[in-house]
């Protein structure tokens, strides 16, 4: 290793330039990471392919400006020099740098990073007086020449640059090394890659527009942002407040809030969010940005809107529709931009022509209401009017009303199912291509003719439970990925042994393998209403790691010895095991056995083809096991209840799929005790594994915390409960649980369900964290009333569980003095990973909710509300606003607004038969009721928890997602016979999604039959599941249909 010096020119807080000299070490053994290498470079990790016509080295400016073109999978053999990567990090920010890092990590992309500044023969010191830009280009060229010679000239290398001087100077200097412009590279090497050329033109055009605009516009539309040094110092001193900007999607033109993130060292009395009122006060910050806010004087504070409102372009708030004044501020700088890809819609031709004299400048409307219109330059505006399109924001200057961006790609036609699903995925940052060949090559072999088998070597290492334990699984109908199983048996000493057995996924997914890197990037399986995108290849999730009955499987087992009478835990063990599940039960069958219903025995496939005596013997064993599990689960639940565990299941729907994997039925979930039995066993295992890994790795274990909610979030719950005469104590989880149990109206069970839904809405998010990142007092899980908790029981669909499995095995190895460092993240790395997983989980929840809403809207969109009885339903009022009510429709699991005052100023009035119509009048809003009074003296009073009859409509929007609207048609419950509801509502709900699926299929067959066949082939080839699995997710997830994802407290 050789020591040298690196001179840096840094700018201080007061703007003065400071010369800093740092030690810099170079060495001759930095790996090149090329498959062509004939030297002794290490060959571990990702290697650059030798099956290409040339290698390409982008200059720093090309990486900065054209990274999204370099992301095209067609471009192979890319070498990112360390110099270029550092330029992106320092000049483009963390978000762009992370995109570059993820591109290099992605096994599907043939690209690597070469650390040229640490290699003794490729590092060049900066010359005196040389600009940073010229030195960066010279360094990259020098490293390119070294790389060509290092590979012994086996592969020509093309350096692409935007520096015309470099093209002239280096173009013909070295044989085998070509220096050309990026445009020349695309024109000569990729003339048929149309999408890359279009994107290049779009980026160039956007840059020219920005440059010309900055020259033309001298007037300021917005105040300039303060420098980052001043912002950071102001936050630290307490003068400014740092937080994340959250735009109100219902009042996107006017209202945004900043959720407090950091207040520096000074104390503050602020407990609530800060209101940012108006576009100028928002000062070019975009939803999701981390901003610095300065509070306005007290007399300028405003209240948040409490009226129902449409999303469109309302820019005025009536004086009587705002609440009490709250802390109000203005954005004075952006600390971190969190810009992403945005789905947009082009205006109609006549609209675009009215936007300015230059027809190429187009204002496009984002799919997300919270994002402002974006100005892009394109010549394709007319041809793209009927499509959903992806754009990216480049800049937002203080002289411009709107941000500037550029066109990226087309998603699909507006209204087409595949196009709308693609929009949902992009909006949530979900990118899941089929698994690559190199990832599939890491999978073990298994087929129907030659199924996977246990290896003799593993038999020697593992505890064999195949002949000693009755093991069975209980899952939703149609479940393919069975990752947990249970066992219960009597020990020789009379005590009981409870076992939870989880698929040993980590045996097949090696640390930092291509499959592991991909699973880490996905972080979770993504479930949509009609499909799922697996975290792992299906050969693992649906076959080798699925604990199916009658086959041998590897598992990680947690087993407790319990006192035979009190069920108290006496000891616990953690083992790698081999199991053979005896039964694959569905919930309904297990519940039938528990209830003594012998009719369900015919549904147990494993008992068929047995003689009567054997069948009866096995059935008796199974019934005893389920009954004993129930007793134990009740005991464990009672202990948690005594500590304040909450039952906040909300109101759920589930989607059933038919044999062709079309959605067949949409029905409310029927709670069964067996659901709680399985859940309680999983919670117990997660709790004990959390204790084990946190004891052995106190500073680097992955746990899951659920912080106590802020008391002000419970105000609506308390007010609504008081309307029914109930008192809700929210000062502890135990008090809240007891209050909710008492808040039961025997005449209307919906009341308690809605109150529990509101309690869930008030909760904080449950989050993964590293034990080294917060004090032990904050480990607590509020909802489950446990001091430590983690996720261990679903490694097939959650990457957090894979990390926990490795930690658990490392903990057992540690006790036997084994080497554990390869299985354990550092606290810093684990903290970053937890942030990533939490982010991906939120995205998965949003996408899942939006896809369900998409199907609901597509169903009702084709109905005639005036004549179709399926559009009429019973609704329950759960919130009162100044101009209407929020209503829950149990039949379809819908929550939506119902206005009592329309845009013409007319109010709801009731006729003699209870039907409603619009008349002139006024509204009077109270805490628990709203009264509509007409000019002729007629009045209608609606109170909390009243049942009313509503008509279900769809509010269509060309630019945004369609939404459900409700119209009050009768101030009385929906009149229908109970038998009709129980029998016919399921038929209507079955038709809901089935009809949408069938009509969509017919349209696709007519228009794009060939494309659909190709897609299906890809799913089969790459094991990417598109099928019946949402059922399983909805069985496990507590608040899909009705609760905002911000209220998620899932365990």
GUVOMI-953699 format. One line per 2 residues: number of its first residue (from 1); for each residue x, y negated, z negated of C-alpha. Coordinates in steps of 0.1 Angstrom, whole numbers. Layout:
<rs>
NUM> X/Y/Z ~ ...
</rs>
This chain:
<rs>
1> 0/0/0 ~ 13/-34/10
3> 5/-67/-8 ~ -2/-99/11
5> -20/-131/5 ~ -53/-144/18
7> -60/-181/19 ~ -97/-192/15
9> -112/-227/18 ~ -141/-229/-7
11> -164/-258/-13 ~ -170/-268/-49
13> -203/-279/-65 ~ -195/-315/-59
15> -188/-309/-22 ~ -149/-310/-25
17> -129/-285/-5 ~ -108/-262/-27
19> -79/-240/-14 ~ -79/-206/-30
21> -51/-180/-26 ~ -61/-144/-33
23> -41/-112/-33 ~ -49/-90/-4
25> -37/-54/-1 ~ -34/-34/32
27> -25/2/38 ~ -19/25/68
29> -44/52/59 ~ -78/35/64
31> -100/61/83 ~ -111/53/118
33> -142/74/116 ~ -141/85/152
35> -146/121/164 ~ -118/114/190
37> -92/108/163 ~ -61/130/167
39> -43/115/137 ~ -48/126/100
41> -77/103/93 ~ -102/118/68
43> -133/132/87 ~ -158/132/59
45> -191/112/63 ~ -205/98/94
47> -183/100/125 ~ -185/80/158
49> -196/103/186 ~ -171/113/214
51> -200/120/237 ~ -203/85/251
53> -189/66/281 ~ -173/39/261
55> -171/24/226 ~ -184/-12/220
57> -171/-37/195 ~ -194/-67/189
59> -178/-100/179 ~ -190/-117/147
61> -214/-141/165 ~ -230/-112/185
63> -236/-93/152 ~ -252/-124/137
65> -274/-134/166 ~ -282/-101/183
67> -283/-75/155 ~ -319/-64/165
69> -306/-55/200 ~ -277/-36/186
71> -304/-16/166 ~ -317/-1/199
73> -310/37/196 ~ -299/37/233
75> -268/17/224 ~ -243/42/211
77> -206/42/201 ~ -208/8/182
79> -179/-2/160 ~ -187/-29/135
81> -155/-45/123 ~ -153/-55/87
83> -146/-91/98 ~ -179/-93/116
85> -198/-77/87 ~ -184/-102/62
87> -193/-131/85 ~ -229/-118/85
89> -229/-115/47 ~ -215/-150/41
91> -234/-169/68 ~ -267/-150/73
93> -275/-140/38 ~ -282/-108/19
95> -313/-97/39 ~ -295/-97/72
97> -265/-81/57 ~ -286/-53/42
99> -302/-47/76 ~ -267/-42/90
101> -258/-18/61 ~ -289/2/67
103> -282/4/104 ~ -247/18/97
105> -261/43/72 ~ -288/56/95
107> -279/90/109 ~ -300/83/140
109> -277/54/151 ~ -243/61/165
111> -223/34/148 ~ -197/30/121
113> -178/2/102 ~ -140/0/104
115> -123/-18/76 ~ -99/-37/98
117> -89/-62/72 ~ -75/-35/49
119> -55/-16/76 ~ -19/-25/77
121> -17/-26/116 ~ -50/-43/124
123> -51/-70/98 ~ -41/-105/110
125> -35/-134/86 ~ -52/-167/95
127> -28/-192/110 ~ -24/-227/98
129> -49/-251/113 ~ -68/-222/129
131> -106/-224/126 ~ -125/-196/108
133> -144/-188/140 ~ -113/-185/162
135> -95/-164/135 ~ -125/-140/132
137> -126/-134/170 ~ -89/-130/172
139> -90/-105/143 ~ -117/-85/159
141> -99/-84/192 ~ -67/-73/176
143> -85/-45/157 ~ -102/-34/190
145> -68/-30/207 ~ -55/-11/177
147> -86/12/177 ~ -81/19/215
149> -45/28/210 ~ -52/49/178
151> -76/70/199 ~ -48/75/224
153> -67/58/252 ~ -92/86/254
155> -122/62/254 ~ -124/27/270
157> -135/0/245 ~ -156/-30/253
159> -155/-60/231 ~ -186/-82/235
161> -184/-119/225 ~ -202/-152/229
163> -168/-170/229 ~ -160/-180/266
165> -124/-188/257 ~ -119/-153/243
167> -133/-138/275 ~ -108/-158/295
169> -79/-152/272 ~ -83/-115/263
171> -104/-103/293 ~ -75/-87/312
173> -48/-86/285 ~ -50/-49/275
175> -56/-21/299 ~ -86/0/286
177> -99/-29/265 ~ -125/-51/282
179> -137/-84/267 ~ -170/-96/282
181> -200/-117/272 ~ -230/-99/256
183> -252/-108/286 ~ -227/-93/310
185> -226/-62/289 ~ -264/-58/291
187> -265/-66/328 ~ -237/-42/338
189> -240/-13/313 ~ -278/-14/305
191> -296/-28/336 ~ -326/-6/331
193> -331/-12/293 ~ -359/-37/299
195> -368/-41/262 ~ -333/-52/254
197> -332/-78/282 ~ -366/-92/272
199> -355/-95/236 ~ -322/-111/246
201> -341/-137/267 ~ -365/-143/238
203> -336/-150/214 ~ -318/-173/239
205> -350/-192/246 ~ -358/-196/209
207> -322/-210/203 ~ -325/-235/231
209> -359/-247/218 ~ -345/-252/184
211> -315/-272/197 ~ -337/-294/219
213> -362/-299/191 ~ -336/-310/166
215> -323/-336/191 ~ -358/-349/199
217> -374/-350/165 ~ -360/-375/140
219> -392/-378/119 ~ -394/-355/89
221> -425/-334/84 ~ -411/-320/51
223> -386/-331/25 ~ -351/-316/28
225> -343/-286/6 ~ -318/-293/-22
227> -284/-275/-19 ~ -282/-240/-35
229> -256/-252/-61 ~ -280/-279/-74
231> -309/-255/-74 ~ -289/-229/-95
233> -277/-255/-119 ~ -312/-270/-122
235> -327/-235/-130 ~ -300/-229/-156
237> -306/-262/-173 ~ -344/-257/-173
239> -352/-287/-150 ~ -364/-264/-122
241> -382/-231/-124 ~ -374/-201/-103
243> -400/-177/-90 ~ -415/-158/-61
245> -440/-176/-39 ~ -473/-158/-37
247> -498/-174/-12 ~ -535/-169/-19
249> -547/-150/11 ~ -582/-164/7
251> -570/-201/6 ~ -538/-197/26
253> -539/-233/39 ~ -539/-248/4
255> -531/-225/-25 ~ -500/-207/-34
257> -487/-197/-68 ~ -452/-192/-82
259> -449/-162/-105 ~ -422/-171/-131
261> -390/-152/-126 ~ -364/-171/-146
263> -364/-203/-166 ~ -328/-204/-175
265> -316/-210/-210 ~ -342/-235/-220
267> -375/-227/-239 ~ -407/-233/-220
269> -443/-234/-230 ~ -454/-222/-196
271> -473/-189/-198 ~ -492/-190/-165
273> -482/-191/-129 ~ -475/-225/-113
275> -499/-238/-86 ~ -484/-251/-54
277> -512/-271/-37 ~ -510/-279/0
279> -485/-272/28 ~ -462/-302/20
281> -458/-291/-16 ~ -449/-256/-3
283> -422/-272/17 ~ -416/-245/44
285> -414/-217/19 ~ -430/-185/31
287> -449/-159/11 ~ -424/-137/-7
289> -395/-163/-8 ~ -377/-169/-40
291> -381/-206/-46 ~ -371/-234/-70
293> -400/-254/-82 ~ -402/-288/-99
295> -433/-295/-121 ~ -455/-325/-112
297> -466/-350/-138 ~ -495/-338/-160
299> -520/-362/-143 ~ -513/-346/-109
301> -521/-310/-121 ~ -549/-293/-102
303> -571/-262/-108 ~ -573/-230/-89
305> -603/-223/-66 ~ -631/-203/-83
307> -655/-202/-54 ~ -658/-175/-28
309> -642/-186/4 ~ -634/-174/39
311> -599/-170/51 ~ -601/-189/83
313> -590/-226/85 ~ -607/-242/55
315> -585/-271/44 ~ -608/-287/19
317> -618/-277/-16 ~ -650/-291/-30
319> -644/-308/-63 ~ -668/-286/-82
321> -652/-253/-71 ~ -619/-256/-90
323> -612/-244/-125 ~ -594/-262/-153
325> -561/-280/-144 ~ -531/-257/-146
327> -493/-263/-142 ~ -488/-276/-107
329> -455/-282/-89 ~ -437/-285/-56
331> -410/-265/-39 ~ -377/-283/-38
333> -355/-255/-24 ~ -354/-219/-13
335> -331/-197/-33 ~ -336/-165/-11
337> -356/-162/21 ~ -374/-129/23
339> -385/-131/60 ~ -394/-99/78
341> -410/-87/110 ~ -445/-102/115
343> -474/-89/135 ~ -490/-117/155
345> -517/-123/181 ~ -513/-147/211
347> -540/-173/217 ~ -564/-172/246
349> -551/-189/277 ~ -572/-220/273
351> -560/-224/237 ~ -524/-220/246
353> -526/-247/273 ~ -539/-272/247
355> -510/-267/224 ~ -485/-289/242
357> -471/-300/276 ~ -446/-271/276
359> -467/-240/283 ~ -439/-217/272
361> -441/-229/236 ~ -469/-209/221
363> -483/-209/185 ~ -490/-173/176
365> -512/-164/146 ~ -498/-138/122
367> -520/-108/111 ~ -513/-117/75
369> -533/-148/65 ~ -506/-158/41
371> -480/-165/69 ~ -482/-198/88
373> -485/-199/126 ~ -452/-193/143
375> -440/-212/174 ~ -423/-189/200
377> -410/-194/235 ~ -421/-168/260
379> -433/-165/296 ~ -454/-134/288
381> -481/-152/267 ~ -510/-146/292
383> -502/-109/297 ~ -499/-103/259
385> -532/-119/249 ~ -549/-85/242
387> -520/-70/222 ~ -506/-69/187
389> -470/-82/190 ~ -440/-83/166
391> -421/-115/161 ~ -393/-127/138
393> -388/-162/123 ~ -355/-178/132
395> -357/-211/114 ~ -380/-238/99
397> -365/-272/103 ~ -378/-302/82
399> -388/-319/115 ~ -411/-291/125
401> -447/-285/114 ~ -444/-248/121
403> -415/-222/119 ~ -397/-212/151
405> -393/-176/160 ~ -389/-151/189
407> -407/-122/205 ~ -395/-87/195
409> -418/-60/209 ~ -454/-50/217
411> -472/-27/193 ~ -505/-19/210
413> -539/-32/220 ~ -560/-51/196
415> -587/-29/182 ~ -570/4/193
417> -566/27/164 ~ -529/35/171
419> -522/-2/176 ~ -539/-12/143
421> -520/16/124 ~ -487/4/139
423> -496/-31/127 ~ -501/-18/92
425> -468/0/92 ~ -449/-31/104
427> -466/-54/80 ~ -455/-32/51
429> -419/-27/64 ~ -425/11/70
431> -403/26/97 ~ -404/63/99
433> -391/78/131 ~ -391/116/135
435> -363/134/117 ~ -331/135/138
437> -314/166/151 ~ -285/162/127
439> -309/160/97 ~ -327/191/109
441> -294/209/114 ~ -289/207/76
443> -322/226/69 ~ -321/263/60
445> -335/287/86 ~ -370/301/80
447> -397/314/104 ~ -427/337/103
449> -406/366/117 ~ -376/359/95
451> -387/340/64 ~ -362/324/40
453> -350/347/12 ~ -333/342/-22
455> -295/346/-20 ~ -278/372/-42
457> -253/345/-55 ~ -282/323/-67
459> -298/354/-84 ~ -268/356/-106
461> -269/319/-116 ~ -306/315/-122
463> -330/327/-148 ~ -353/352/-131
465> -390/348/-141 ~ -406/368/-113
467> -414/399/-134 ~ -418/383/-168
469> -442/353/-163 ~ -477/349/-149
471> -471/317/-128 ~ -498/299/-108
473> -505/266/-92 ~ -537/244/-92
475> -539/220/-64 ~ -564/202/-41
477> -580/222/-13 ~ -558/223/18
479> -526/213/-1 ~ -495/224/17
481> -467/209/-4 ~ -471/227/-37
483> -443/213/-58 ~ -455/223/-93
485> -467/255/-110 ~ -477/265/-146
487> -473/294/-169 ~ -484/304/-204
489> -476/336/-222 ~ -474/351/-257
491> -439/356/-271 ~ -429/387/-291
493> -430/366/-323 ~ -466/357/-317
495> -459/321/-306 ~ -468/307/-272
497> -445/297/-243 ~ -457/269/-220
499> -439/265/-187 ~ -439/238/-160
501> -421/249/-129 ~ -410/224/-103
503> -397/231/-68 ~ -359/229/-68
505> -356/205/-39 ~ -321/193/-47
507> -307/228/-40 ~ -315/221/-4
509> -308/184/-2 ~ -271/178/-10
511> -260/145/-24 ~ -253/120/4
513> -262/144/31 ~ -280/130/62
515> -313/143/48 ~ -306/128/14
517> -297/94/29 ~ -329/95/50
519> -351/105/20 ~ -335/77/-1
521> -343/52/26 ~ -380/63/28
523> -382/67/-10 ~ -417/83/-8
525> -441/101/14 ~ -464/76/31
527> -500/86/31 ~ -525/69/54
529> -562/76/59 ~ -556/100/88
531> -520/110/86 ~ -489/111/65
533> -452/105/70 ~ -431/129/50
535> -401/119/29 ~ -385/153/37
537> -387/176/68 ~ -418/199/66
539> -396/230/66 ~ -388/220/30
541> -420/203/19 ~ -445/228/34
543> -424/260/34 ~ -392/267/15
545> -398/242/-14 ~ -435/248/-16
547> -444/271/-45 ~ -468/292/-25
549> -482/325/-40 ~ -465/358/-34
551> -431/344/-23 ~ -399/339/-41
553> -389/303/-47 ~ -362/283/-65
555> -375/261/-93 ~ -364/239/-121
557> -384/250/-152 ~ -391/232/-185
559> -404/257/-211 ~ -416/250/-246
561> -421/274/-275 ~ -453/264/-293
563> -467/273/-326 ~ -495/299/-320
565> -520/280/-341 ~ -511/243/-342
567> -496/242/-307 ~ -468/220/-321
569> -435/222/-301 ~ -408/242/-318
571> -382/242/-290 ~ -376/233/-254
573> -353/246/-226 ~ -344/234/-192
575> -333/260/-166 ~ -328/267/-129
577> -351/296/-122 ~ -364/320/-96
579> -402/323/-96 ~ -430/340/-77
581> -463/323/-81 ~ -492/348/-85
583> -520/325/-76 ~ -525/294/-55
585> -558/280/-70 ~ -578/250/-60
587> -592/227/-87 ~ -628/237/-82
589> -620/274/-85 ~ -599/269/-117
591> -628/248/-132 ~ -652/276/-123
593> -631/302/-141 ~ -628/278/-171
595> -666/274/-171 ~ -673/312/-168
597> -686/309/-133 ~ -680/343/-117
599> -691/332/-83 ~ -657/315/-77
601> -638/348/-79 ~ -644/354/-42
603> -624/322/-35 ~ -592/337/-50
605> -575/353/-20 ~ -549/371/-42
607> -576/392/-59 ~ -591/404/-26
609> -583/439/-14 ~ -577/451/-50
611> -597/479/-66 ~ -623/468/-92
613> -603/479/-122 ~ -571/461/-112
615> -591/430/-101 ~ -608/428/-134
617> -576/432/-154 ~ -558/405/-134
619> -589/382/-136 ~ -590/386/-174
621> -553/376/-176 ~ -558/346/-154
623> -589/334/-173 ~ -570/337/-206
625> -541/317/-192 ~ -563/288/-179
627> -583/288/-212 ~ -552/287/-233
629> -537/259/-211 ~ -569/239/-216
631> -566/242/-254 ~ -530/231/-253
633> -537/202/-230 ~ -565/190/-252
635> -542/191/-282 ~ -514/172/-263
637> -539/146/-250 ~ -554/141/-285
639> -519/133/-298 ~ -514/107/-271
641> -549/93/-277 ~ -540/88/-313
643> -511/66/-302 ~ -532/45/-279
645> -532/63/-245 ~ -555/47/-220
647> -580/63/-197 ~ -580/39/-168
649> -589/60/-138 ~ -610/34/-120
651> -634/44/-93 ~ -620/66/-66
653> -629/80/-32 ~ -612/109/-15
655> -610/118/22 ~ -616/153/34
657> -604/165/68 ~ -620/191/90
659> -602/220/108 ~ -590/197/136
661> -575/174/110 ~ -601/147/117
663> -615/129/86 ~ -647/148/78
665> -660/133/46 ~ -656/103/24
667> -670/110/-11 ~ -665/97/-46
669> -641/119/-66 ~ -658/142/-90
671> -638/143/-122 ~ -631/178/-135
673> -615/188/-168 ~ -589/209/-149
675> -576/177/-134 ~ -567/165/-169
677> -552/199/-178 ~ -527/198/-149
679> -520/161/-154 ~ -514/165/-191
681> -488/193/-185 ~ -471/172/-159
683> -470/142/-183 ~ -455/164/-210
685> -428/176/-187 ~ -420/141/-175
687> -418/129/-211 ~ -394/156/-223
689> -372/153/-192 ~ -370/116/-199
691> -359/122/-234 ~ -332/147/-222
693> -316/126/-195 ~ -317/93/-215
695> -300/111/-245 ~ -272/124/-222
697> -269/93/-200 ~ -280/64/-222
699> -268/38/-196 ~ -276/54/-163
701> -308/74/-165 ~ -338/67/-142
703> -369/62/-163 ~ -404/46/-157
705> -416/18/-178 ~ -450/2/-181
707> -448/-32/-199 ~ -477/-44/-221
709> -500/-67/-200 ~ -503/-105/-206
711> -533/-112/-227 ~ -546/-140/-204
713> -552/-113/-177 ~ -578/-97/-199
715> -601/-128/-201 ~ -624/-116/-173
717> -627/-82/-189 ~ -636/-97/-223
719> -662/-121/-207 ~ -679/-94/-186
721> -681/-70/-216 ~ -696/-97/-238
723> -724/-100/-212 ~ -735/-65/-221
725> -729/-71/-258 ~ -696/-52/-260
727> -665/-65/-277 ~ -631/-56/-262
729> -600/-57/-284 ~ -570/-60/-261
731> -542/-66/-286 ~ -528/-31/-284
733> -533/-1/-261 ~ -549/18/-290
735> -574/-10/-297 ~ -581/-13/-260
737> -587/24/-255 ~ -611/25/-285
739> -630/-5/-273 ~ -635/9/-238
741> -647/42/-252 ~ -674/22/-271
743> -684/0/-242 ~ -708/26/-228
745> -743/18/-215 ~ -763/50/-215
747> -787/35/-190 ~ -760/26/-165
749> -727/46/-164 ~ -714/23/-137
751> -708/-4/-164 ~ -681/16/-182
753> -664/25/-149 ~ -663/-11/-138
755> -650/-23/-172 ~ -622/3/-170
757> -615/-9/-134 ~ -611/-45/-147
759> -588/-33/-175 ~ -566/-15/-149
761> -566/-47/-127 ~ -552/-66/-157
763> -523/-42/-162 ~ -487/-48/-153
765> -470/-27/-127 ~ -454/6/-138
767> -418/4/-125 ~ -387/26/-123
769> -356/12/-140 ~ -321/22/-151
771> -316/26/-189 ~ -285/5/-187
773> -304/-25/-174 ~ -327/-32/-204
775> -329/-26/-242 ~ -344/6/-255
777> -373/-13/-270 ~ -386/-20/-235
779> -386/17/-223 ~ -421/22/-236
781> -450/33/-213 ~ -480/12/-224
783> -507/32/-205 ~ -495/66/-215
785> -485/56/-250 ~ -451/73/-247
787> -417/59/-258 ~ -399/74/-228
789> -413/85/-195 ~ -400/94/-160
791> -410/112/-128 ~ -398/147/-125
793> -427/168/-112 ~ -430/158/-75
795> -395/159/-58 ~ -411/168/-24
797> -427/134/-20 ~ -408/110/-44
799> -371/103/-42 ~ -371/91/-79
801> -379/127/-88 ~ -349/140/-68
803> -326/116/-88 ~ -341/128/-120
805> -336/164/-111 ~ -299/157/-105
807> -297/139/-138 ~ -313/168/-156
809> -289/193/-140 ~ -260/170/-148
811> -272/168/-184 ~ -272/206/-188
813> -238/207/-171 ~ -225/180/-194
815> -234/201/-224 ~ -215/230/-209
817> -186/207/-202 ~ -191/207/-164
819> -182/179/-139 ~ -213/157/-135
821> -199/126/-118 ~ -212/135/-83
823> -248/138/-95 ~ -250/105/-114
825> -253/69/-102 ~ -236/41/-119
827> -259/17/-137 ~ -254/-10/-111
829> -261/14/-82 ~ -291/30/-100
831> -306/-5/-107 ~ -304/-13/-70
833> -319/20/-61 ~ -348/15/-85
835> -356/-19/-69 ~ -356/-2/-35
837> -379/26/-47 ~ -403/2/-64
839> -405/-19/-32 ~ -412/11/-11
841> -439/24/-35 ~ -457/-10/-33
843> -455/-8/5 ~ -469/27/5
845> -498/16/-17 ~ -506/-14/5
847> -505/6/37 ~ -527/34/22
849> -553/9/11 ~ -553/-11/43
851> -557/21/64 ~ -587/32/44
853> -602/-3/48 ~ -595/0/86
855> -616/32/88 ~ -644/17/68
857> -646/-13/91 ~ -644/8/123
859> -674/28/111 ~ -697/-1/102
861> -686/-22/131 ~ -706/-1/156
863> -738/0/135 ~ -768/-23/138
865> -773/-35/102 ~ -809/-45/109
867> -820/-10/119 ~ -794/14/106
869> -802/25/70 ~ -766/36/65
871> -758/-1/63 ~ -781/-7/34
873> -769/3/-1 ~ -772/-3/-38
875> -746/-28/-52 ~ -736/-37/-87
877> -725/-73/-95 ~ -691/-74/-114
879> -680/-110/-111 ~ -698/-144/-109
881> -684/-172/-87 ~ -696/-208/-81
883> -712/-199/-48 ~ -718/-162/-49
885> -710/-129/-65 ~ -685/-100/-61
887> -703/-67/-57 ~ -693/-30/-60
889> -711/-5/-37 ~ -707/30/-53
891> -720/48/-22 ~ -690/39/-1
893> -665/28/-27 ~ -665/-8/-14
895> -658/-41/-33 ~ -667/-73/-14
897> -682/-108/-17 ~ -718/-117/-13
899> -726/-154/-8 ~ -755/-171/-24
901> -749/-203/-4 ~ -741/-202/33
903> -721/-226/55 ~ -753/-245/63
905> -758/-253/26 ~ -789/-230/23
907> -793/-208/-8 ~ -807/-174/-15
909> -844/-173/-24 ~ -866/-144/-33
911> -900/-135/-18 ~ -929/-118/-35
913> -918/-84/-25 ~ -882/-90/-37
915> -867/-96/-3 ~ -844/-125/1
917> -841/-153/27 ~ -821/-186/31
919> -838/-219/21 ~ -826/-254/11
921> -817/-257/-25 ~ -788/-256/-51
923> -768/-232/-72 ~ -762/-234/-110
925> -732/-214/-122 ~ -729/-200/-157
927> -704/-176/-173 ~ -724/-145/-169
929> -751/-154/-144 ~ -758/-176/-114
931> -792/-192/-106 ~ -803/-202/-71
933> -831/-228/-71 ~ -849/-239/-39
935> -862/-274/-32 ~ -897/-259/-37
937> -890/-247/-72 ~ -884/-210/-65
939> -855/-195/-84 ~ -833/-164/-83
941> -811/-153/-112 ~ -783/-128/-108
943> -764/-116/-138 ~ -734/-95/-144
945> -740/-57/-138 ~ -773/-63/-121
947> -782/-38/-94 ~ -791/-54/-60
949> -797/-42/-25 ~ -771/-53/0
951> -765/-51/37 ~ -730/-40/48
953> -715/-61/76 ~ -681/-64/93
955> -664/-97/96 ~ -645/-93/128
957> -613/-112/136 ~ -592/-111/167
959> -560/-121/149 ~ -564/-104/116
961> -577/-72/101 ~ -615/-68/100
963> -631/-71/66 ~ -663/-59/50
965> -689/-85/41 ~ -721/-80/20
967> -754/-98/24 ~ -780/-97/-4
969> -813/-86/11 ~ -833/-78/-21
971> -830/-89/-57 ~ -836/-54/-69
973> -819/-20/-69 ~ -819/-1/-36
975> -851/20/-36 ~ -843/56/-28
977> -851/90/-43 ~ -823/104/-64
979> -824/136/-43 ~ -819/115/-12
981> -789/99/-27 ~ -772/131/-38
983> -780/149/-5 ~ -780/122/22
985> -753/99/10 ~ -726/125/15
987> -740/131/51 ~ -737/93/58
989> -702/92/43 ~ -692/123/62
991> -704/106/94 ~ -685/74/85
993> -650/85/92 ~ -658/115/114
995> -676/92/139 ~ -647/68/139
997> -622/96/145 ~ -642/112/173
999> -649/79/191 ~ -612/70/189
1001> -602/104/202 ~ -625/102/231
1003> -612/68/241 ~ -576/79/238
1005> -583/111/258 ~ -598/90/286
1007> -570/64/286 ~ -538/79/274
1009> -541/117/275 ~ -505/122/286
1011> -491/99/258 ~ -511/117/231
1013> -497/151/242 ~ -461/137/240
1015> -467/123/205 ~ -481/157/193
1017> -451/175/207 ~ -428/151/189
1019> -446/158/156 ~ -442/195/160
1021> -406/193/172 ~ -394/170/144
1023> -417/183/117 ~ -433/150/111
1025> -467/157/95 ~ -498/141/109
1027> -526/158/91 ~ -547/168/61
1029> -529/154/31 ~ -545/122/20
1031> -568/145/-1 ~ -538/155/-23
1033> -527/119/-28 ~ -561/107/-38
1035> -563/135/-64 ~ -532/122/-80
1037> -535/84/-75 ~ -557/65/-99
1039> -568/34/-82 ~ -568/36/-44
1041> -600/23/-31 ~ -610/-6/-53
1043> -582/-20/-73 ~ -556/-45/-60
1045> -523/-27/-57 ~ -508/-54/-81
1047> -528/-37/-108 ~ -512/-3/-103
1049> -503/15/-135 ~ -499/49/-121
1051> -478/73/-141
</rs>
